[in-house]
Amino acid sequence: MSLTFGPDALAPVTLDRREGPYGEVVLRRRGDDFEIIANGCFLMDTSDGRSERLLIDAALDALPAGRPGPAVLIGGLGVGFSLARAAAEPRWGRIAVAEREQAIVDWHRDGPLAGISGAALADPRTVVLTTDLVAHLRTTTDRYDALCLDIDNGPDWTVTDDNGNLYSPAGLADCHARLTPGGVLAVWSAQPSKEFEQALRNAGFRGVRTEEVGVARGVPDVVHLAIRAA
Protein backbone atom coordinates (compact mmCIF):
# COMPACT_ATOMS: atom_id res chain seq x y z
CA MET A 1 0.00 0.00 0.00
CA SER A 2 1.38 3.40 -0.93
CA LEU A 3 0.90 6.46 1.26
CA THR A 4 0.65 10.01 0.03
CA PHE A 5 1.43 12.88 2.38
CA GLY A 6 0.05 16.29 1.53
CA PRO A 7 1.70 19.57 2.52
CA ASP A 8 -0.43 19.81 5.69
CA ALA A 9 0.07 16.19 6.85
CA LEU A 10 2.18 17.30 9.82
CA ALA A 11 0.47 20.59 10.55
CA PRO A 12 -0.14 20.95 14.30
CA VAL A 13 -3.65 20.56 15.71
CA THR A 14 -4.46 22.53 18.86
CA LEU A 15 -6.08 20.28 21.46
CA ASP A 16 -6.36 22.76 24.33
CA ARG A 17 -5.44 26.38 24.98
CA ARG A 18 -5.64 28.04 28.39
CA GLU A 19 -4.80 31.35 30.01
CA GLY A 20 -3.36 31.09 33.48
CA PRO A 21 -1.51 33.26 36.00
CA TYR A 22 1.75 32.77 34.06
CA GLY A 23 0.33 33.33 30.59
CA GLU A 24 -0.90 31.08 27.82
CA VAL A 25 -0.22 27.34 27.65
CA VAL A 26 -1.16 25.22 24.63
CA LEU A 27 -1.26 21.49 23.94
CA ARG A 28 -0.89 20.52 20.29
CA ARG A 29 -0.73 17.27 18.37
CA ARG A 30 1.56 16.97 15.36
CA GLY A 31 1.16 13.58 13.73
CA ASP A 32 1.62 11.03 16.51
CA ASP A 33 3.38 13.46 18.84
CA PHE A 34 2.20 16.00 21.40
CA GLU A 35 3.73 19.45 21.91
CA ILE A 36 3.52 21.93 24.79
CA ILE A 37 3.82 25.64 23.98
CA ALA A 38 4.02 28.30 26.71
CA ASN A 39 3.54 31.96 25.82
CA GLY A 40 4.39 31.14 22.22
CA CYS A 41 7.64 29.40 23.20
CA PHE A 42 8.07 25.73 22.28
CA LEU A 43 8.84 23.77 25.47
CA MET A 44 8.96 20.10 24.58
CA ASP A 45 7.30 17.31 22.66
CA THR A 46 6.98 13.54 22.79
CA SER A 47 9.14 12.81 19.74
CA ASP A 48 12.18 11.60 21.70
CA GLY A 49 12.47 11.87 25.47
CA ARG A 50 16.03 10.57 25.87
CA SER A 51 17.30 13.70 27.58
CA GLU A 52 14.31 13.86 29.95
CA ARG A 53 15.01 10.26 30.98
CA LEU A 54 18.72 11.04 31.32
CA LEU A 55 17.78 13.80 33.76
CA ILE A 56 16.46 11.12 36.14
CA ASP A 57 18.98 8.36 35.45
CA ALA A 58 22.05 10.58 35.78
CA ALA A 59 20.85 11.99 39.10
CA LEU A 60 20.23 8.53 40.54
CA ASP A 61 23.60 7.25 39.31
CA ALA A 62 25.37 10.22 40.93
CA LEU A 63 23.92 9.57 44.39
CA PRO A 64 26.12 7.82 46.97
CA ALA A 65 25.88 4.03 46.69
CA GLY A 66 23.57 2.35 49.16
CA ARG A 67 21.38 5.36 49.97
CA PRO A 68 17.97 3.79 50.75
CA GLY A 69 14.83 5.15 49.09
CA PRO A 70 16.14 8.54 47.97
CA ALA A 71 13.58 11.32 47.55
CA VAL A 72 13.46 13.21 44.27
CA LEU A 73 11.80 16.48 43.31
CA ILE A 74 11.07 16.80 39.60
CA GLY A 75 10.69 20.43 38.56
CA GLY A 76 8.23 20.57 35.68
CA LEU A 77 5.80 17.81 34.68
CA GLY A 78 6.14 18.61 30.98
CA VAL A 79 5.13 15.71 28.75
CA GLY A 80 5.72 13.27 31.60
CA PHE A 81 8.84 11.42 30.46
CA SER A 82 10.88 12.29 33.56
CA LEU A 83 8.10 11.33 35.97
CA ALA A 84 7.44 8.07 34.13
CA ARG A 85 11.15 7.22 34.26
CA ALA A 86 11.35 7.90 37.99
CA ALA A 87 8.26 5.84 38.77
CA ALA A 88 9.63 2.93 36.71
CA GLU A 89 12.71 2.82 38.96
CA PRO A 90 12.04 0.99 42.27
CA ARG A 91 15.10 2.51 43.93
CA TRP A 92 13.44 5.91 44.24
CA GLY A 93 11.48 6.55 47.41
CA ARG A 94 9.31 9.69 47.52
CA ILE A 95 8.70 11.24 44.07
CA ALA A 96 7.44 14.83 44.11
CA VAL A 97 6.60 16.81 40.98
CA ALA A 98 6.27 20.61 41.04
CA GLU A 99 4.12 21.90 38.17
CA ARG A 100 2.65 25.41 38.30
CA GLU A 101 0.36 25.06 35.27
CA GLN A 102 -2.94 23.41 36.25
CA ALA A 103 -3.65 22.78 32.57
CA ILE A 104 -0.59 20.53 32.25
CA VAL A 105 -1.59 18.58 35.36
CA ASP A 106 -5.09 18.13 33.89
CA TRP A 107 -3.71 16.88 30.56
CA HIS A 108 -1.85 14.18 32.46
CA ARG A 109 -4.59 13.20 34.91
CA ASP A 110 -7.43 12.67 32.45
CA GLY A 111 -6.34 14.14 29.14
CA PRO A 112 -4.27 13.24 26.09
CA LEU A 113 -1.01 12.79 28.06
CA ALA A 114 -2.44 10.23 30.49
CA GLY A 115 -1.03 7.44 28.36
CA ILE A 116 2.47 8.59 29.22
CA SER A 117 2.08 9.35 32.90
CA GLY A 118 -1.03 7.53 34.13
CA ALA A 119 0.81 4.69 35.85
CA ALA A 120 3.35 7.10 37.34
CA LEU A 121 0.65 9.37 38.78
CA ALA A 122 -1.06 6.33 40.32
CA ASP A 123 2.19 5.22 41.98
CA PRO A 124 1.82 5.64 45.77
CA ARG A 125 5.28 7.26 45.92
CA THR A 126 4.17 10.13 43.66
CA VAL A 127 2.79 13.46 44.81
CA VAL A 128 2.01 16.37 42.48
CA LEU A 129 2.65 19.86 43.87
CA THR A 130 0.66 22.42 41.87
CA THR A 131 3.03 25.24 42.69
CA ASP A 132 5.76 27.39 41.24
CA LEU A 133 9.07 25.55 41.53
CA VAL A 134 11.13 28.63 42.41
CA ALA A 135 8.71 29.60 45.19
CA HIS A 136 8.63 26.02 46.49
CA LEU A 137 12.40 25.81 46.72
CA ARG A 138 12.51 29.14 48.53
CA THR A 139 9.80 28.39 51.11
CA THR A 140 9.60 24.65 51.76
CA THR A 141 11.35 22.93 54.62
CA ASP A 142 11.38 19.60 52.76
CA ARG A 143 14.72 18.19 51.70
CA TYR A 144 15.45 15.94 48.76
CA ASP A 145 18.24 13.63 47.70
CA ALA A 146 17.88 14.80 44.10
CA LEU A 147 16.47 17.83 42.33
CA CYS A 148 15.74 17.13 38.65
CA LEU A 149 14.76 20.43 37.08
CA ASP A 150 13.33 20.98 33.61
CA ILE A 151 11.15 24.10 33.54
CA ASP A 152 12.85 26.04 30.73
CA ASN A 153 14.81 25.50 27.55
CA GLY A 154 17.87 26.01 29.74
CA PRO A 155 19.51 28.53 32.09
CA ASP A 156 20.06 30.93 29.19
CA TRP A 157 16.58 30.53 27.63
CA THR A 158 13.81 30.84 30.19
CA VAL A 159 10.09 30.58 29.49
CA THR A 160 9.22 33.54 31.72
CA ASP A 161 11.49 36.23 33.12
CA ASP A 162 10.90 35.22 36.74
CA ASN A 163 12.19 31.71 35.98
CA GLY A 164 15.63 33.30 35.68
CA ASN A 165 15.66 33.50 39.48
CA LEU A 166 16.21 29.74 39.60
CA TYR A 167 19.64 30.09 37.97
CA SER A 168 20.68 33.17 39.96
CA PRO A 169 23.01 32.92 42.99
CA ALA A 170 19.97 33.13 45.29
CA GLY A 171 18.10 30.42 43.36
CA LEU A 172 21.08 28.07 43.33
CA ALA A 173 21.53 28.71 47.07
CA ASP A 174 17.92 27.58 47.55
CA CYS A 175 18.63 24.41 45.54
CA HIS A 176 21.73 23.76 47.64
CA ALA A 177 19.75 24.20 50.87
CA ARG A 178 17.00 21.84 49.78
CA LEU A 179 19.42 18.97 49.08
CA THR A 180 20.58 16.45 51.63
CA PRO A 181 24.37 16.07 52.04
CA GLY A 182 25.65 14.27 48.96
CA GLY A 183 22.44 15.15 47.11
CA VAL A 184 22.40 15.82 43.37
CA LEU A 185 21.16 18.79 41.37
CA ALA A 186 20.36 17.91 37.73
CA VAL A 187 19.27 20.67 35.33
CA TRP A 188 18.06 20.03 31.77
CA SER A 189 19.15 22.41 29.01
CA ALA A 190 18.75 22.60 25.25
CA GLN A 191 22.41 23.58 24.98
CA PRO A 192 25.58 23.41 27.10
CA SER A 193 26.51 26.42 29.23
CA LYS A 194 30.01 26.92 30.61
CA GLU A 195 28.72 29.99 32.41
CA PHE A 196 26.11 27.93 34.26
CA GLU A 197 28.72 25.33 35.20
CA GLN A 198 30.77 28.11 36.80
CA ALA A 199 27.68 29.47 38.55
CA LEU A 200 27.13 26.03 40.10
CA ARG A 201 30.72 25.99 41.39
CA ASN A 202 30.30 29.50 42.75
CA ALA A 203 27.19 28.32 44.61
CA GLY A 204 29.23 25.72 46.49
CA PHE A 205 28.45 22.63 44.44
CA ARG A 206 31.18 20.11 43.66
CA GLY A 207 31.54 17.47 40.95
CA VAL A 208 30.05 19.80 38.35
CA ARG A 209 29.80 18.14 34.95
CA THR A 210 27.61 18.02 31.86
CA GLU A 211 26.18 14.96 30.11
CA GLU A 212 25.09 15.26 26.48
CA VAL A 213 22.49 13.44 24.41
CA GLY A 214 23.92 13.03 20.93
CA VAL A 215 21.99 14.34 17.93
CA ALA A 216 22.48 13.84 14.21
CA ARG A 217 23.03 17.57 13.71
CA GLY A 218 22.80 20.74 15.72
CA VAL A 219 23.48 21.42 19.39
CA PRO A 220 22.86 18.48 21.76
CA ASP A 221 20.48 18.53 24.71
CA VAL A 222 22.40 18.31 27.98
CA VAL A 223 21.96 17.64 31.68
CA HIS A 224 24.05 19.75 34.05
CA LEU A 225 24.95 17.82 37.20
CA ALA A 226 26.25 19.10 40.52
CA ILE A 227 26.59 17.60 44.01
CA ARG A 228 26.12 19.11 47.45
CA ALA A 229 29.11 18.23 49.62
CA ALA A 230 28.45 15.47 52.13
URMOBEL-V636679 format. One record per pair of residues at least 4 apart in sequence whose C-alpha atoms are under 7 Angstrom apart, sorted by the first residue. I is the first residue (numbers start at 1). J is the second residue. Records with the same first field share a line. If there is no record, write none. Layout:
I=J, J
This chain:
5=9
10=30, 31
11=30
12=28, 29, 30
13=28, 29, 30
14=27, 28, 29
15=27, 28, 29
16=26, 27
17=25, 26, 27
18=24, 25, 26
19=23, 24, 25
20=24
23=39
24=38, 39
25=37, 38, 39
26=36, 37, 38
27=34, 35, 36, 37
28=34, 35, 36
29=33, 34, 35
30=34
33=45, 46, 47
34=45, 46
35=44, 45, 46
36=42, 43, 44, 45
37=41, 42, 43
38=42, 43
41=159
43=152, 153
45=79
46=79
49=53, 81
50=54
51=55, 213, 221, 222
52=81, 82
53=57, 81, 82, 85
54=58
55=59, 148, 186, 188, 223
56=60, 82, 85, 86, 148
57=61
58=62
59=63, 146, 184, 186
62=184
63=182, 183, 184
64=182
69=91, 92, 93
70=92, 93, 94, 145
71=92, 93, 94, 95, 144, 145, 146
72=94, 95, 96, 144, 145, 146, 147
73=95, 96, 97, 144, 146, 147, 148
74=96, 97, 98, 147, 148, 149
75=97, 98, 99, 133, 148, 149, 150, 151
76=97, 98, 99, 149, 150, 151
77=83, 97, 98, 99
79=113
80=84, 116, 117
81=85
82=86
83=87, 120
84=88, 117, 120
85=89
86=92
87=120, 123
93=125
94=125, 126
95=125, 126, 127
96=126, 127, 128, 129
97=127, 128, 129
98=128, 129, 130, 131, 132, 133
99=129, 130, 131, 132
100=130, 131, 132
101=105
102=106, 130
103=107
104=108
105=109
106=110, 111
107=111, 112, 113, 114
108=112, 113, 114, 117, 118
109=114, 118
110=114
113=117
114=118
117=121
118=122
119=123
121=126
131=136
132=136
133=137
134=138, 166
135=139
136=140
137=174, 175, 178
138=174
142=178
143=178, 179, 180
144=178, 179, 180
145=179, 180, 183, 184
146=179, 183, 184, 185
147=184, 185, 186
148=185, 186, 187
149=186, 187, 188
150=187, 188
152=157, 158, 159
153=157, 158, 189, 190
154=158, 188, 189, 190
155=167, 189, 196
158=163, 164
159=163
164=168
165=171
166=171, 172
167=171, 172
168=172
169=173, 203
170=174
171=175
172=176, 203
173=177, 203
174=178
175=179
176=228
179=183, 228
181=228, 229, 230
182=227, 228, 229, 230
183=227, 228
184=225, 226, 227, 228
185=225, 226, 227
186=223, 224, 225, 226
187=223, 224, 225
188=222, 223, 224
189=221, 222, 223
190=220, 221, 222
191=219, 220, 221, 222
192=222
193=197
194=198
195=199
196=200
197=201, 208
198=202
199=203
200=204, 205
201=205, 206, 208
205=226, 227, 228, 229
206=226, 227, 228, 229
207=226, 227
208=225, 226, 227
209=224, 225, 226
210=222, 223, 224, 225
211=222, 223, 224
212=220, 221, 222, 223
213=220, 221, 222
214=220
215=220
